[in-house]
Amino acid sequence: MEVLLLYFLIINFAVFVMAGYDKYPATKNKRRVPENTLFSMAFLGGSFGLLFAMLLFRHKTSKSSFIMKFVAIILVQIVLIHFRLTNKI
């Protein structure tokens, strides 16, 4: 259980830092972190880190397509957790 907690802390911290870093090139029209990288990390357990970065840095919050994809990831995670907790997976 401690390994899983450590994994979630690391992945959330990593996606938080990556989204925070992405904010800087976004303001300077430079090369950015691909959205698919952010989505992949969020799907692999970093959704809280990405959400916190979005709110703190106000990054990607006005891009509706990004928000919709992010919400879809969270919904999939909720369904997976539900099925896992009810032992259906």
LINLINFEN-V395019 format. One line per field, one symbol per residue. ss: DSSP state (H for helix, E for strand, - for the rest). burial: b if it has 16 or more other ideal C-beta (glycine too) atoms within 10 Angstrom, else e. A space follows every 10 residues. Layout:
ss: ???
burial: ???
This chain:
ss: -HHHHHHHHH HHHHHHHHHH HHHHHHHH-- ----HHHHHH HHHHHHHHHH HHHHHHH--- ---HHHHHHH HHHHHHHHHH HHHHH----
burial: eeeeeeebee bbeebbebbb ebbeeeeeee eebeeeebbe bbbebbbebb bbbbeebebb eeeeebeebb eebbeeeeee eeeeeeeee
